[in-house]
Amino acid sequence: MDYVLSISDNLFFDYLYAKILPLQSDALVGTANATAEAVGRSIGENDPVSQYFGVEPTQYAVLSLLERDDWRRQAMSLFLITWIFGLVLYYIGATLSYVFIFDKRTFNHPKFLKNQIRQEIAQTNAALPVMAIFTVPFFLTEVKGYTLLYSSTADVPMWYNFFQFPLFIAFTDCFIYLIHRGLHHPLIYKHLHKPHHKWIMPTPYASHAFHPLDGYAQSIPYHVFPFIFPLHKLAYISLFAFINMWTIFIHDGEYLANSPFINGAACHTMHHLYFNYNYGQFTTIWDRLGGSYRTPSIELFDKDKKMDQKVWKKQVGEMEKVVKEVEGDDRFREYAADSNSDSKKEQ
């Protein structure tokens, strides 16, 4: 994340901090290096990477009371980056998925909620800044150099530059499975994970609609990985984006991966419908080993059959039994179909 932080400093944070918390000096002499020399500060030592991305520091880099390596400034900047970057990924990814992939006939499902998309977005907007606050210590520790993140492919054996990706997937898949399954424990579920299961038939906008502590808990394996295993810094950033996009894809309702190995949207739809199955993130391995795997219904892979009223009726019958077992009642959900029926009765 130091790459992202350094570039962000050059683009806008240096200017903002210089304006909000200015260094009292008359040393604005023109160039960045001349200004730095005049105020007794060095730009280069706190800007190790941005030169490689074509974004050079300006004189504002040394004109704030909070220097670039001040942990308070870094923490605030990382919070804003995490929050805003998360929002950008969410809105772009979910909107593209909604427009081009999501089957709008899902709106007619008897368990689709009234104003569901609006509720999903509202839940996400409330969760992301809180998740960002809890995530900052991990990113700050990484920026300070306390992890095994590396910047050159020569720092590790060449084979490891390729192996780090399947290793990361295997590591996070295992521990997200354990955390996710733990979140379904009766003592935890009703406090943390229940808000995400409000969406029986989720849209892509439900992907990040968590209780903030729920979303944060499931992100922990990603942040812990570079404390245990080497990981290239660019891979770290890319995998952060990949995980967020994957989370959107498994909520998009397009059941392309009829695979016994991949935990795709079909597997995750079974999880939202029936709660106690398919806790995995990327694969079905840990669900199979843990006895929690449920094969997606074959109807899900047929564009017409998955929208058939008989299929929906069967889903609803089993789902309502599970809801009573897991949640006790269903009163915190207001279904669009029920609302429409009430409106017709009033007419």
Salt bridges, closest charged atoms under 4 A:
ASP2 OD2 - LYS233 NZ 2.76
ASP9 OD2 - ARG68 NE 3.90
ASP9 OD1 - ARG73 NH2 3.15
ASP14 OD2 - ARG68 NH2 2.36
ASP14 OD1 - ARG73 NH2 2.54
ASP47 OD1 - ARG68 NH1 3.14
GLU67 OE2 - ARG41 NE 3.81
ASP70 OD2 - ARG72 NH2 2.82
ASP103 OD2 - ARG105 NH2 2.82
ASP214 OD2 - HIS193 ND1 2.63
GLU254 OE2 - LYS303 NZ 2.89
ASP304 OD1 - ARG105 NH1 3.58
GLU318 OE2 - ARG294 NH1 2.64
GLU320 OE2 - LYS111 NZ 2.88
GLU327 OE1 - ARG333 NH1 2.86
ASP329 OD2 - ARG331 NH2 3.39
ASP330 OD1 - ARG333 NH1 2.46
GLU334 OE2 - LYS114 NZ 3.66
